[in-house]
Amino acid sequence: MTSTADTELEERLRAAVWVIVNEITQEESVVLKVTPTPQYVAALADLVYTQAVTLAGDIEAFAEHANRKVVSADDVLMMCRRNEGLKDCIHTFVSDLRQQKMAKKPSQ
């Protein structure tokens, strides 16, 4: 990819994150009976995007450390090892995916 394509992709990703963060913020503002400012939504979207980029880099580093070019579910689980709640949620999600994959395999 060229740097122009990289820049365009990053802008599209940032915009997509902003849309989702804005939707969640608007939904929660009704429940909490508050009015978020556009600056708040923009700052929160930037924080979410930055955190996602950081986590993605960490996950890629775990895969690279294991001499793999492809990220696995184990890399994601390793990334969240210090957050028990998140680790439990992701472990359950991965287990469910693996069970669905096994159920779809034709019997041999």
MODADA-V581003 format. One record per residue. NEAR is the number of other C-alpha atoms within 10 Angstrom. Layout:
# MODADA-V581003
NEAR + NEAR
This chain:
# MODADA-V581003
7 + 7 + 8 + 9 + 10 + 11 + 12 + 12 + 13 + 13 + 12 + 12 + 13 + 16 + 15 + 14 + 19 + 20 + 15 + 12 + 19 + 19 + 13 + 12 + 19 + 16 + 11 + 14 + 13 + 10 + 9 + 9 + 8 + 11 + 12 + 13 + 9 + 10 + 9 + 13 + 19 + 16 + 13 + 17 + 22 + 17 + 12 + 16 + 20 + 13 + 12 + 13 + 12 + 12 + 15 + 15 + 11 + 16 + 22 + 20 + 17 + 19 + 18 + 14 + 11 + 12 + 9 + 12 + 11 + 10 + 16 + 13 + 15 + 13 + 20 + 21 + 19 + 13 + 19 + 17 + 13 + 10 + 10 + 10 + 11 + 14 + 17 + 14 + 12 + 16 + 17 + 12 + 13 + 16 + 13 + 12 + 12 + 12 + 11 + 11 + 10 + 11 + 10 + 9 + 8 + 6 + 6 + 3
